[in-house]
Amino acid sequence: MAAPKKVAAPKKAVAPKRAAKTSAPPKAVAGKTSASGTPAKATVTKTSASSAPAKTTTRKPTPAKKTAPAKKAAPAAVTPAKAASAKAAPTKITPAKPPRNESHTALVRRARRINRELGEVYPYAHPELDFENPFQLVVATVLSAQTTDLRVNQTTPALFGKYPTPEDLAAANPEEVEEILRPTGFFRAKTKSVIGLSKALRDDFGGEVPGRLEDLVKLPGVGRKTAFVVLGNAFGRPGITVDTHFQRLVRRWQWTDATEPDKIEAAIGGLFPKSEWTMLSHHVIFHGRRICHARKPACGACPIAPLCPAYGEGETDPEKAQKLLKYEKGGFPGQRLNPPQSYLDAGGIPAPPLGAAIPSAPAPGASAPGAPAPASAGPAPGSPAREAG
């Protein structure tokens, strides 16, 4: 009975030694167990049980490392949102104001870029007074003071129908002329001016409108602004028309801080070549009448808003700004009863004659009710007028 007890004791002593060996080199044991079979599996299960806490302790930091990137992924999801908000900011248009120490070269580049953009927006820009010859243009320009070109265009057909030449108007009865010009306002002073300039044309220039600035400004009621309108549009000679719209916009764009028309003319003339002066005037005046209004500019619908240092002086909400657009930009008739074909091709609507009701703005895709637009006046697909208006 004692012999079996002694044999059992060494077996217990050998077992821990084998367990120690198996726990030391787990890889070697794994190889032996695969060769030995079932007992090896038992020892592997024991070693896995004993090493499980160690592995679990090593696995705990591992999920922590995986969760750390997950936490970093959350800010990564926020970053695109910030980027989206940053991209959404330009939709509100935040133009960079020019520096106070802007060089003359930088000013020239900025001004010419704005003019190029306006040329793309208003490729059909033109003088908005109806005329067939220089005499009609100089008279219409004098009559346009303190009133709209639309009102002048509605009035001059009767005037030129009765007095087609300077000689006819020079010999006219002032009271009859006053009655015709009454809708334009200040009709007595305007009657005196147009009759006076007609007499000067008859007596001093053989009934012809002179094509020189120094001669034009000698005519009654004709100043530099009127003279440049006539020179640029009747004779093709470059000139800058500094009217109220032109003065307002060039100051908003910080092209100049001058307030007197002659100083504005000189300052702006130095930024552009003479060949661009006439069309520059049309671009700026067109924009001032349609979008960049005096009291409430339609900043939210302005196509050159990113270039404008004065952005925000008017309505910035796009939907509200859209309702402020005038003439063809807002779907309304223009100022000319007989506009150029390019204006009609761009979607412009002719103005109604005197006494006719001015049609209201049509719904999108519809033509203005009652507008005397010819078949060719339909909006051209993709035209800038329809896209902006």
C-alpha positions, 0 to 999 in steps of 0.5 A, a space after each residue: 500500500 505504501 508503494 502506490 502512495 509514493 508513485 502518486 506523489 512524484 506524479 503530482 510533482 512532475 505535473 507542475 514542472 510540465 505545466 511550468 514548461 508549457 507556460 514558459 514557451 507557449 509556442 513550443 507547447 502548441 507544436 507538441 500538443 498538435 503532435 500528441 493529441 488529446 492531452 495536449 489539448 487539455 494542457 492548451 486549454 489550461 494554458 489558455 485559461 491561465 493566459 486569458 487574463 493576460 490577453 484580456 489585459 492586453 486586449 483592453 487597451 486595444 479597444 481603447 485605441 480603437 475608440 480613440 480614433 472613433 472619437 477623432 472621427 467625430 470632430 472629422 465629421 464636424 470639420 466638413 460641416 464647418 467647411 460647408 458653412 464656410 462654403 455657404 458664406 460666399 452665397 451671402 457674398 462677403 466681398 473683400 474691401 480694397 485696402 486703404 493703401 491700394 495702388 493705382 495699378 491695383 485700382 485700374 485692374 479692379 475697375 477694369 474687371 468690374 467693367 468686364 463683368 458688367 459687359 457680360 451682364 449687359 452686352 446689349 447696353 445702349 443709350 436709352 433715349 429714342 433718336 434717329 439723328 443727332 438733332 433728336 438726340 441732343 433735344 431728347 438729352 436736354 429734356 431728360 433732366 429731372 425725369 426718366 428716359 421713358 417719359 422723354 421717349 413717350 413725349 418726343 414722338 409728338 414733338 419731332 412729328 410737329 417740328 422735325 428740324 432745328 429750323 422748325 423748332 426754332 420758329 415754333 410757338 413756345 406755348 405749343 411746345 410747352 403743351 407738348 413737353 408738359 409731361 416731362 416736368 419743368 416744361 417752361 424751362 425746357 421749352 426755352 432750352 430746346 427752342 434756344 438750341 434750335 435757333 443756335 443750330 440754325 444761326 451758328 451751325 447751318 442747322 447741323 449739330 456740331 461734332 466737337 465738345 467745345 461747340 456743343 457746350 455753347 448750345 443753350 441747355 447743353 453741358 458736358 454730360 449732354 455733350 458726351 452723350 451726343 458725341 459718344 452715341 451720335 458721332 462715335 467719339 469717346 466720352 464719359 457720361 457722368 450722370 447721377 447713376 454714374 456718380 453713385 456707382 463709381 463712389 460705391 466701388 471706390 474708384 474715386 472719392 470726388 463729388 464734382 462731375 468734372 473731377 469724376 470724369 477726369 479720375 475715371 477717364 484715367 482708369 480706362 482707355 478712351 476706346 472704352 469710355 462710351 460703353 463704360 458709361 452705358 454699363 454703369 448707367 444700366 447697372 445703376 438703373 436696374 440693380 444698384 439703386 440709390 435708396 435700396 440696392 438689390 445686393 442679393 441679386 447683384 451679379 458683381 456683388 463679390 467685387 463690390 466694396 459697398 456690398 450690404 448697403 442694400 437688400 442682401 436676401 436673394 428673394 427680397 432682392 429679386 423683387 427690387 430688380 427693374 426693367 428687363 431684369 425684373 421682367 418689366 418693359 424698358 425705357 425705349 419705345 424702339 429699342 435696339 434689336 440686341 436688347 429685344 433678343 436678350 429678352 427686353 420689352 419695349 416701353 408702351 407709348 404715352 397714355 398706355 398702361 405699363 404692364 406689370 412684371 410677368 410670372 417666370 416664363 410668361 411675357 408681360 401682359 399688354 406689352 407691344 413686344 414683337 415676335 423677335 422680342 422673346 427671351 433668348 434661351 440662356 440670355 443673361 437678362 432672363 437668368 439674372 431677372 
